[in-house]
């Protein structure tokens, strides 16, 4: 929504903008230009009863939520591709194994000082964890080993590509950098209540549907017993 004061009627059939003065907003019409205060006044939109869609965090979403208290929805086309990648079977297996490996290391790392053999095993797990964070595809013999005590130190068995490059060769995922959210993701979560890849996705929900945020566990909370 721009800072221009006058709204204009848009004709999608002829792809032209009418310069006739807009006296009132009519249902079923498309308007452009204007500003957020003018739209709110003319349409009679009030506070949290409005869900405003936009595809730019600062240009579209900042003013509606900060100045008018509207609910906002971010449109992020790249989200669809990221979800497809995350649903890949091999990607999911590697992420699950990474979580398991992290838990094992954290639980048994105290044995490093007492037992040299245990130290080798723990160090091997740490090496494997580091490689899992960087690589996607692994030799099936590594992934399918039933003996979780093995020392995984054979770097030559790795085949695959960087996890970040699966999402984007230049900067990785748009939403995550290892354990943390990216700056874009943090700002989007600050300025939008929901986000989706395209507006038609919302047609799957009833107009009275209520979205609830996930309750993520804090560092001191048990992942399986987060209080509601």
C-alpha positions as a Markdown table, in Angstrom:
| # | Residue | x | y | z |
|---|---|---|---|---|
| 1 | Unk | 0.0 | 0.0 | 0.0 |
| 2 | Unk | 1.6 | 3.2 | -1.2 |
| 3 | Unk | 1.4 | 6.7 | 0.5 |
| 4 | Unk | -0.5 | 8.2 | -2.4 |
| 5 | Unk | -3.7 | 9.8 | -1.1 |
| 6 | Unk | -6.1 | 9.0 | -3.9 |
| 7 | Unk | -7.3 | 5.5 | -4.7 |
| 8 | Unk | -8.0 | 4.5 | -8.3 |
| 9 | Unk | -10.3 | 1.8 | -9.8 |
| 10 | Unk | -8.4 | -0.9 | -11.7 |
| 11 | Unk | -10.0 | -2.6 | -14.8 |
| 12 | Unk | -8.5 | -6.1 | -15.0 |
| 13 | Unk | -10.1 | -6.8 | -18.4 |
| 14 | Unk | -8.4 | -4.0 | -20.2 |
| 15 | Unk | -5.5 | -3.7 | -17.7 |
| 16 | Unk | -6.0 | 0.0 | -17.2 |
| 17 | Unk | -6.4 | 2.3 | -14.2 |
| 18 | Unk | -9.4 | 4.7 | -14.2 |
| 19 | Unk | -8.7 | 8.3 | -13.2 |
| 20 | Unk | -12.3 | 8.9 | -12.2 |
| 21 | Unk | -12.5 | 9.9 | -8.5 |
| 22 | Unk | -13.4 | 7.1 | -6.2 |
| 23 | Unk | -16.2 | 8.2 | -4.0 |
| 24 | Unk | -16.9 | 4.9 | -2.2 |
| 25 | Unk | -15.5 | 1.4 | -2.3 |
| 26 | Unk | -17.7 | -1.2 | -4.0 |
| 27 | Unk | -17.7 | -4.9 | -3.4 |
| 28 | Unk | -16.2 | -7.0 | -6.3 |
| 29 | Unk | -14.0 | -4.1 | -7.6 |
| 30 | Unk | -10.2 | -3.8 | -7.6 |
| 31 | Unk | -8.6 | -0.7 | -6.4 |
| 32 | Unk | -5.0 | 0.5 | -6.5 |
| 33 | Unk | -2.8 | 3.3 | -5.2 |
| 34 | Unk | -4.2 | 5.2 | -2.2 |
| 35 | Unk | -2.9 | 4.6 | 1.4 |
| 36 | Unk | -3.7 | 2.4 | 4.3 |
| 37 | Unk | -5.6 | 5.1 | 6.3 |
| 38 | Unk | -7.8 | 5.9 | 3.3 |
| 39 | Unk | -8.6 | 2.3 | 2.8 |
| 40 | Unk | -9.5 | 1.7 | 6.4 |
| 41 | Unk | -11.8 | 4.7 | 6.6 |
| 42 | Unk | -13.6 | 4.1 | 3.3 |
| 43 | Unk | -14.1 | 0.4 | 4.0 |
| 44 | Unk | -14.9 | 0.7 | 7.6 |
| 45 | Unk | -12.2 | -1.8 | 8.6 |
| 46 | Unk | -11.6 | -2.0 | 12.3 |
| 47 | Unk | -8.7 | -3.5 | 14.3 |
| 48 | Unk | -8.3 | -7.3 | 14.6 |
| 49 | Unk | -11.4 | -8.0 | 12.4 |
| 50 | Unk | -9.2 | -7.5 | 9.3 |
| 51 | Unk | -6.8 | -10.0 | 7.7 |
| 52 | Unk | -4.5 | -8.0 | 5.3 |
| 53 | Unk | -2.4 | -9.9 | 2.8 |
| 54 | Unk | 0.9 | -8.7 | 1.4 |
| 55 | Unk | 4.1 | -10.1 | -0.1 |
| 56 | Unk | 6.6 | -7.5 | 1.2 |
| 57 | Unk | 7.3 | -7.4 | 4.9 |
| 58 | Unk | 8.0 | -3.7 | 5.3 |
| 59 | Unk | 6.1 | -2.1 | 2.4 |
| 60 | Unk | 2.9 | -4.2 | 2.8 |
| 61 | Unk | 2.7 | -5.6 | 6.4 |
| 62 | Unk | 4.4 | -3.1 | 8.7 |
| 63 | Unk | 1.8 | -0.3 | 8.6 |
| 64 | Unk | -1.3 | -2.5 | 8.9 |
| 65 | Unk | -0.2 | -4.3 | 12.0 |
| 66 | Unk | 1.7 | -1.5 | 13.7 |
| 67 | Unk | -0.5 | 1.5 | 12.9 |
| 68 | Unk | -4.0 | 0.0 | 12.6 |
| 69 | Unk | -3.7 | -3.2 | 14.6 |
| 70 | Unk | -4.9 | -5.4 | 11.7 |
| 71 | Unk | -4.1 | -9.1 | 11.4 |
| 72 | Unk | -1.6 | -9.7 | 8.6 |
| 73 | Unk | -0.8 | -12.6 | 6.3 |
| 74 | Unk | 2.5 | -12.8 | 4.4 |
| 75 | Unk | 2.6 | -14.3 | 1.0 |
| 76 | Unk | 5.9 | -16.1 | 0.4 |
| 77 | Unk | 6.0 | -18.0 | -2.9 |
| 78 | Unk | 9.3 | -19.7 | -2.0 |
| 79 | Unk | 7.6 | -21.5 | 0.9 |
| 80 | Unk | 6.0 | -24.1 | -1.5 |
| 81 | Unk | 9.4 | -25.3 | -2.7 |
| 82 | Unk | 10.9 | -25.4 | 0.8 |
| 83 | Unk | 8.1 | -27.6 | 2.0 |
| 84 | Unk | 8.6 | -30.0 | -0.9 |
| 85 | Unk | 12.3 | -30.3 | 0.0 |
| 86 | Unk | 11.5 | -30.8 | 3.6 |
| 87 | Unk | 9.1 | -33.6 | 2.7 |
| 88 | Unk | 11.8 | -35.5 | 0.8 |
| 89 | Unk | 12.2 | -38.9 | 2.5 |
| 90 | Unk | 16.0 | -38.8 | 2.5 |
| 91 | Unk | 16.1 | -35.2 | 3.9 |
| 92 | Unk | 13.7 | -36.2 | 6.7 |
| 93 | Unk | 15.7 | -39.3 | 7.6 |
| 94 | Unk | 18.9 | -37.2 | 7.8 |
| 95 | Unk | 17.3 | -34.6 | 10.0 |
| 96 | Unk | 15.8 | -37.3 | 12.3 |
| 97 | Unk | 19.2 | -39.0 | 12.5 |
| 98 | Unk | 20.8 | -35.6 | 13.3 |
| 99 | Unk | 18.5 | -35.1 | 16.2 |
| 100 | Unk | 19.1 | -38.6 | 17.5 |
| 101 | Unk | 22.8 | -38.2 | 17.1 |
| 102 | Unk | 22.8 | -34.9 | 19.0 |
| 103 | Unk | 20.8 | -36.5 | 21.9 |
| 104 | Unk | 23.2 | -39.5 | 22.1 |
| 105 | Unk | 26.3 | -37.2 | 22.2 |
| 106 | Unk | 24.8 | -35.0 | 24.8 |
| 107 | Unk | 23.8 | -38.0 | 27.0 |
| 108 | Unk | 27.1 | -39.9 | 26.8 |
| 109 | Unk | 29.9 | -37.3 | 26.3 |
| 110 | Unk | 30.9 | -37.5 | 30.0 |
| 111 | Unk | 32.5 | -40.9 | 29.2 |
| 112 | Unk | 35.2 | -39.2 | 27.1 |
| 113 | Unk | 37.5 | -38.4 | 30.0 |
| 114 | Unk | 37.4 | -41.9 | 31.5 |
| 115 | Unk | 37.7 | -44.2 | 28.5 |
| 116 | Unk | 39.8 | -43.6 | 25.4 |
| 117 | Unk | 37.7 | -46.0 | 23.3 |
| 118 | Unk | 34.6 | -44.1 | 24.3 |
| 119 | Unk | 36.3 | -40.8 | 23.4 |
| 120 | Unk | 36.9 | -42.2 | 19.9 |
| 121 | Unk | 33.3 | -43.2 | 19.5 |
| 122 | Unk | 32.0 | -39.8 | 20.8 |
| 123 | Unk | 34.4 | -38.0 | 18.5 |
| 124 | Unk | 33.2 | -40.1 | 15.6 |
| 125 | Unk | 29.6 | -39.2 | 16.4 |
| 126 | Unk | 30.6 | -35.6 | 16.5 |
| 127 | Unk | 32.2 | -35.8 | 13.1 |
| 128 | Unk | 29.2 | -37.5 | 11.7 |
| 129 | Unk | 26.9 | -34.8 | 13.2 |
| 130 | Unk | 29.0 | -32.1 | 11.5 |
| 131 | Unk | 28.8 | -33.9 | 8.2 |
| 132 | Unk | 25.1 | -34.4 | 8.6 |
| 133 | Unk | 24.6 | -30.6 | 9.0 |
| 134 | Unk | 26.5 | -30.0 | 5.7 |
| 135 | Unk | 25.5 | -33.0 | 3.5 |
| 136 | Unk | 22.2 | -34.4 | 2.4 |
| 137 | Unk | 23.0 | -37.7 | 0.8 |
| 138 | Unk | 24.9 | -40.5 | 2.4 |
| 139 | Unk | 26.1 | -44.0 | 1.5 |
| 140 | Unk | 23.2 | -46.3 | 2.4 |
| 141 | Unk | 25.6 | -48.5 | 4.5 |
| 142 | Unk | 26.1 | -45.6 | 6.9 |
| 143 | Unk | 22.4 | -44.7 | 7.2 |
| 144 | Unk | 21.2 | -48.3 | 7.6 |
| 145 | Unk | 23.8 | -49.5 | 10.1 |
| 146 | Unk | 22.0 | -51.1 | 13.1 |
| 147 | Unk | 25.0 | -50.8 | 15.4 |
| 148 | Unk | 24.8 | -47.2 | 16.7 |
| 149 | Unk | 28.1 | -47.6 | 18.6 |
| 150 | Unk | 30.1 | -47.7 | 15.4 |
| 151 | Unk | 32.8 | -45.1 | 14.8 |
| 152 | Unk | 31.8 | -43.2 | 11.7 |
| 153 | Unk | 35.1 | -41.8 | 10.6 |
| 154 | Unk | 35.2 | -42.7 | 6.9 |
| 155 | Unk | 34.8 | -39.4 | 5.1 |
| 156 | Unk | 35.3 | -41.0 | 1.7 |
| 157 | Unk | 31.9 | -42.7 | 2.0 |
| 158 | Unk | 30.1 | -39.4 | 1.8 |
| 159 | Unk | 28.2 | -38.6 | -1.4 |
| 160 | Unk | 25.8 | -35.7 | -1.8 |
| 161 | Unk | 25.4 | -32.0 | -1.6 |
| 162 | Unk | 25.3 | -29.2 | 0.9 |
| 163 | Unk | 21.9 | -29.0 | 2.8 |
| 164 | Unk | 21.8 | -25.2 | 2.3 |
| 165 | Unk | 22.3 | -25.5 | -1.4 |
| 166 | Unk | 19.2 | -27.7 | -1.7 |
| 167 | Unk | 17.1 | -24.6 | -0.9 |
| 168 | Unk | 19.3 | -22.0 | -2.5 |
| 169 | Unk | 22.9 | -22.3 | -3.8 |
| 170 | Unk | 23.7 | -18.8 | -2.6 |
| 171 | Unk | 22.3 | -18.4 | 0.9 |
| 172 | Unk | 20.4 | -21.6 | 1.8 |
| 173 | Unk | 16.9 | -21.7 | 3.3 |
| 174 | Unk | 14.9 | -18.5 | 3.3 |
| 175 | Unk | 13.6 | -19.4 | 6.8 |
| 176 | Unk | 16.4 | -21.2 | 8.7 |
| 177 | Unk | 20.1 | -21.2 | 9.2 |
| 178 | Unk | 21.0 | -24.4 | 11.1 |
| 179 | Unk | 19.2 | -24.1 | 14.5 |
| 180 | Unk | 18.1 | -20.5 | 14.2 |
| 181 | Unk | 15.6 | -18.5 | 12.1 |
| 182 | Unk | 17.0 | -16.2 | 9.5 |
| 183 | Unk | 16.6 | -12.4 | 9.8 |
| 184 | Unk | 13.9 | -12.6 | 7.2 |
| 185 | Unk | 12.0 | -15.2 | 9.1 |
| 186 | Unk | 12.3 | -13.3 | 12.4 |
| 187 | Unk | 11.0 | -10.1 | 10.8 |
| 188 | Unk | 8.2 | -12.0 | 9.1 |
| 189 | Unk | 7.1 | -13.6 | 12.4 |
| 190 | Unk | 7.2 | -10.1 | 14.0 |
| 191 | Unk | 5.0 | -8.5 | 11.3 |
| 192 | Unk | 2.7 | -11.3 | 10.2 |
| 193 | Unk | 0.2 | -13.5 | 12.0 |
| 194 | Unk | 0.2 | -16.2 | 9.4 |
| 195 | Unk | 2.1 | -16.9 | 6.2 |
| 196 | Unk | 1.5 | -19.0 | 3.1 |
| 197 | Unk | 2.8 | -19.5 | -0.4 |
| 198 | Unk | -0.3 | -18.2 | -2.2 |
| 199 | Unk | -3.7 | -16.7 | -1.2 |
| 200 | Unk | -5.8 | -19.6 | -2.6 |
| 201 | Unk | -4.4 | -21.8 | 0.1 |
| 202 | Unk | -6.7 | -20.0 | 2.5 |
| 203 | Unk | -9.8 | -21.3 | 0.6 |
| 204 | Unk | -9.3 | -24.6 | 2.4 |
| 205 | Unk | -10.3 | -23.0 | 5.7 |
| 206 | Unk | -13.6 | -21.8 | 6.9 |
| 207 | Unk | -14.0 | -18.0 | 7.4 |
| 208 | Unk | -14.3 | -18.7 | 11.2 |
| 209 | Unk | -11.3 | -20.9 | 11.4 |
| 210 | Unk | -8.9 | -19.9 | 14.1 |
| 211 | Unk | -5.1 | -20.5 | 13.7 |
| 212 | Unk | -3.2 | -21.1 | 16.9 |
| 213 | Unk | 0.6 | -20.6 | 17.2 |
| 214 | Unk | 2.8 | -23.6 | 18.2 |
| 215 | Unk | 4.1 | -23.7 | 21.7 |
| 216 | Unk | 7.8 | -24.3 | 21.3 |
| 217 | Unk | 9.8 | -25.7 | 24.2 |
| 218 | Unk | 12.2 | -23.3 | 25.9 |
| 219 | Unk | 15.8 | -24.6 | 26.6 |
| 220 | Unk | 14.9 | -25.5 | 30.2 |
| 221 | Unk | 11.6 | -27.3 | 29.2 |
| 222 | Unk | 11.1 | -31.0 | 28.3 |
| 223 | Unk | 10.3 | -31.3 | 24.6 |
| 224 | Unk | 7.6 | -33.9 | 25.4 |
| 225 | Unk | 5.9 | -32.1 | 28.3 |
| 226 | Unk | 5.6 | -28.5 | 27.3 |
| 227 | Unk | 2.8 | -27.0 | 29.5 |
| 228 | Unk | -0.2 | -25.6 | 27.6 |
